[in-house]
Amino acid sequence: MLNKPPIPANRPSIPIRWIVSDLDGTLLDSRQRIPPGLVRRIARFTEAGGAFTFATGRTLRSAMPYMSQLGVTAPVILFNGARIYDPVSGAYLTEHLLDPADVRRVMRLHEEDGAVRQLDLLLFHQERIFCAALSERVRKQMDKDGVVAETASPQRMASLAGQATKLMLLGPENGLIRFRQAETAAKLNTVRSESGLLEVLPSGINKSVALSAMIRMLGAEPDDFAAVGDNLNDLEMVGSVRNGFAVANADPAVKDAAAHVLARSNETSALLDVIEFAESTWASGLGLPRAD
């Protein structure tokens, strides 16, 4: 299962009851699907008393089909930590917004810097996504995520500066590098989750911060959780719990941060090994009280 020496086994009194997985590049294969065998295995894990949920950069609308497919009832981390959603009540448990001044700074840099201007800028407002034009890059990203972007004037986007959950920049690497090097962007909370994409999040927000908040809400302990990821937006989360897992296709920095590095990738259902590991911490032959 592992190609990195495992950490010592969990104390018997603290079994791993929750698995929190990234979606893209971790749970989903390259066709944005959860393999049928993995769907069935997750169902057996939850039927035995475990809980399975996501921590993703996606919006609620984008994550909902996978939540429905797996029957997720535990809280879900969305927008790379900016929101936590409760599928049972259908309400957000936490919500964080960008500082309006940061949104305006990004928009100004995007307008004034030639290298940055070649990037597509998207503004996420509640479940709506706004951009100046529906370029081929934007269409491709929206198709992958199963959502729709709307065109909006710079004035319209500026008017939403105080209500934006996150910003996304799409485009060539030189433009993204130029953005991160700009003095204006130096103090922004930025994260990379895949090639050709950079996101600006509310200050102090990431998946790890959201996971810590979720653990407190549930009255649980960090050792109750396994966290699984592949890309840099998973780095803090995977490194924040004793049982952090990196899939075989993970970024090297994520592998370094993880306690466990899996031999399988997202293409070969790496989560199967995480579930097996979690269940190995349960008392032999016994299920668990349901994690709800």
C-alpha positions in Angstrom: 0.0 0.0 0.0 2.7 2.5 1.0 5.9 3.5 -0.6 6.9 5.6 2.4 7.5 4.1 5.9 4.2 4.1 7.8 3.9 6.0 11.1 3.2 4.0 14.2 -0.3 2.5 14.4 -3.0 4.7 16.0 -3.8 4.2 19.7 -6.6 1.6 19.8 -8.9 4.0 21.6 -8.8 6.5 18.7 -9.8 4.7 15.5 -9.9 6.6 12.2 -13.6 7.3 11.8 -13.6 10.1 9.2 -11.9 10.2 5.8 -11.6 13.6 4.1 -10.6 13.4 0.5 -9.7 16.0 -2.2 -11.7 15.4 -5.4 -9.7 16.3 -8.5 -6.5 14.2 -8.8 -7.3 12.2 -5.7 -10.8 10.7 -5.5 -11.7 11.4 -9.2 -9.9 9.7 -12.1 -8.8 11.7 -15.2 -12.4 11.4 -16.6 -13.8 13.1 -13.5 -15.4 9.9 -12.3 -15.3 7.8 -9.2 -14.7 4.2 -10.3 -17.6 1.9 -9.5 -15.6 -0.4 -7.3 -14.5 2.6 -5.2 -18.1 3.8 -4.9 -19.1 0.4 -3.5 -16.1 0.3 -1.1 -17.0 3.8 0.3 -20.6 2.6 0.8 -19.3 -0.4 2.9 -17.1 1.9 4.9 -20.0 4.2 5.8 -22.4 1.4 6.4 -19.9 0.0 9.0 -20.0 3.3 10.8 -17.3 5.4 9.1 -17.9 8.8 7.5 -16.6 9.9 4.1 -16.5 13.5 2.9 -14.6 16.0 0.6 -12.4 19.0 0.9 -12.3 20.6 -2.5 -11.8 23.9 -4.3 -15.0 23.3 -6.2 -18.3 25.1 -5.7 -21.3 23.4 -4.1 -22.9 23.0 -7.5 -19.8 21.4 -8.9 -19.4 19.0 -5.9 -23.0 18.1 -5.5 -23.2 15.3 -8.1 -20.4 13.4 -6.2 -22.0 14.1 -2.9 -25.3 12.6 -4.2 -23.5 9.6 -5.8 -21.8 8.7 -2.5 -24.7 9.7 -0.2 -22.4 12.1 1.8 -24.0 13.4 5.0 -20.9 14.7 6.8 -19.9 18.4 6.4 -18.1 19.2 3.1 -15.3 21.7 2.7 -15.8 23.8 -0.5 -14.0 26.7 -2.2 -10.6 25.4 -0.8 -11.8 26.1 2.7 -13.8 29.3 2.3 -17.0 27.5 3.0 -18.2 24.4 4.9 -21.5 22.9 3.8 -23.9 20.7 5.8 -25.7 18.3 3.4 -28.2 17.3 6.0 -29.5 20.8 6.7 -28.7 22.2 3.3 -27.0 25.2 4.9 -23.5 26.6 5.1 -21.8 26.2 8.5 -19.1 28.7 7.8 -18.5 31.3 5.1 -15.6 33.6 4.4 -15.3 36.3 1.8 -12.4 38.1 0.2 -11.5 41.5 1.4 -13.0 43.9 -1.2 -9.7 45.9 -1.3 -7.9 42.7 -2.3 -10.4 42.0 -5.1 -10.0 45.5 -6.4 -6.2 45.2 -6.3 -6.3 42.0 -8.3 -8.7 43.6 -10.9 -6.4 46.6 -11.2 -3.3 44.5 -11.7 -5.2 42.4 -14.3 -6.1 45.5 -16.2 -2.7 47.3 -16.0 -0.1 44.5 -16.4 0.3 43.1 -19.9 1.6 39.7 -18.8 -1.3 39.4 -16.2 -3.9 40.7 -18.7 -3.4 37.6 -20.8 -4.9 35.6 -18.0 -8.6 34.9 -17.6 -9.9 36.4 -14.4 -13.0 34.7 -12.8 -14.9 36.0 -9.7 -16.9 33.5 -7.6 -20.0 35.0 -6.0 -22.1 32.5 -4.1 -22.8 29.8 -6.7 -22.3 32.1 -9.7 -19.1 32.6 -11.6 -18.3 35.8 -13.5 -15.7 36.6 -16.1 -15.0 39.1 -18.8 -15.2 36.7 -21.7 -15.9 33.0 -22.3 -12.5 32.1 -23.7 -11.6 28.5 -24.7 -9.7 28.2 -21.4 -12.7 29.2 -19.3 -15.1 26.9 -21.3 -12.7 24.0 -20.7 -12.4 24.7 -17.0 -16.2 25.1 -16.6 -16.8 21.9 -18.5 -14.4 20.0 -16.3 -16.1 21.3 -13.1 -19.6 20.9 -14.5 -20.6 24.5 -14.0 -21.4 27.6 -16.1 -19.7 31.0 -16.1 -21.4 34.2 -17.0 -19.9 37.2 -18.8 -19.9 40.5 -16.9 -18.4 43.9 -17.4 -15.5 45.1 -15.2 -18.0 47.5 -13.5 -20.3 44.6 -12.7 -17.4 42.5 -11.3 -16.1 45.4 -9.3 -19.6 45.9 -7.7 -19.3 42.3 -6.3 -15.9 42.9 -4.7 -17.5 42.8 -1.2 -19.3 39.5 -1.9 -16.6 37.4 -3.6 -15.7 34.0 -2.1 -12.6 33.6 -4.3 -10.9 34.6 -7.5 -9.4 32.4 -10.2 -6.8 33.1 -12.8 -6.4 30.8 -15.8 -3.7 30.9 -18.4 -0.1 30.4 -19.3 2.5 29.9 -16.7 4.5 33.1 -17.4 1.4 35.1 -16.6 0.7 33.3 -13.4 4.3 33.7 -12.3 4.2 37.4 -13.1 1.0 37.8 -11.1 2.6 36.1 -8.0 5.7 38.3 -8.4 3.8 41.5 -8.5 4.1 43.7 -5.4 0.3 44.1 -5.4 -0.1 40.3 -5.1 2.6 39.8 -2.5 0.3 39.7 0.5 -2.6 37.9 -1.1 -3.5 34.4 0.0 -2.9 32.5 -3.3 -2.9 28.8 -4.0 -2.2 26.5 -6.9 -4.4 23.5 -7.4 -3.6 22.4 -11.0 -1.5 23.5 -13.9 -2.5 26.8 -15.5 -4.6 27.8 -12.6 -4.1 30.1 -9.5 -6.7 31.0 -6.9 -7.0 34.0 -4.5 -8.7 33.0 -1.2 -9.8 35.0 1.8 -6.9 35.8 4.1 -6.0 33.0 6.5 -8.1 30.4 4.7 -7.1 27.0 3.4 -8.4 23.4 3.6 -6.5 22.8 6.9 -8.1 25.8 8.6 -11.5 24.5 7.5 -10.8 21.0 8.6 -9.8 22.2 12.0 -13.1 24.1 12.2 -15.0 21.1 11.1 -13.3 18.9 13.7 -14.3 21.3 16.5 -17.9 21.5 15.2 -18.1 17.7 15.3 -16.6 17.5 18.8 -14.0 15.1 17.4 -10.2 14.9 17.6 -7.7 15.3 14.7 -6.6 11.6 15.2 -10.1 10.6 14.3 -9.4 11.8 10.7 -7.5 10.7 7.7 -6.9 13.5 5.1 -6.0 12.6 1.5 -4.8 14.9 -1.3 -2.6 15.4 -4.3 -1.9 19.1 -5.1 -0.6 22.2 -3.4 -4.1 23.2 -2.2 -4.0 20.0 -0.1 -0.6 20.6 1.4 -1.6 22.2 4.7 -4.5 19.8 5.2 -2.5 16.6 4.6 0.3 17.9 6.9 -2.1 18.9 9.7 -3.3 15.5 10.8 -1.4 12.5 12.0 -2.9 10.4 9.2 -2.3 12.5 6.2 -2.1 10.6 2.9 -0.6 11.6 -0.5 -1.6 9.7 -3.6 1.1 8.4 -5.9 0.5 11.2 -8.4 0.8 13.9 -5.7 3.0 16.9 -6.0 6.4 16.2 -4.3 5.7 18.9 -1.6 2.5 17.1 -0.7 4.3 13.8 -0.4 6.9 15.4 1.9 4.1 16.8 4.1 2.1 13.5 4.3 2.7 10.8 6.9 1.8 8.2 4.3 2.5 8.1 0.5 0.3 5.7 -1.3 1.6 3.4 -4.0 -1.6 3.8 -6.0 -2.7 6.9 -7.9 -6.1 8.5 -8.5 -6.3 6.4 -11.7 -6.1 3.2 -9.7 -8.4 4.1 -6.8 -5.8 5.1 -4.2 -8.7 5.7 -1.7 -9.2 1.9 -1.5 -5.9 1.7 0.5 -6.9 4.6 2.7 -10.1 2.9 3.6 -8.3 -0.3 4.4 -5.9 1.5 6.6 -8.7 3.3 8.4 -10.6 0.1 9.1 -7.4 -1.5 10.4 -7.5 0.9 13.3 -10.9 -0.3 14.3 -11.3 -3.0 17.0 -11.0 -6.4 15.3 -14.4 -7.6 14.2 -16.2 -4.6 15.4 -17.9 -1.8 13.6 -18.1 1.8 15.0 -20.8 4.0 16.3 -21.9 6.0 13.3 -19.9 9.2 12.8 -22.8 11.6 12.7 
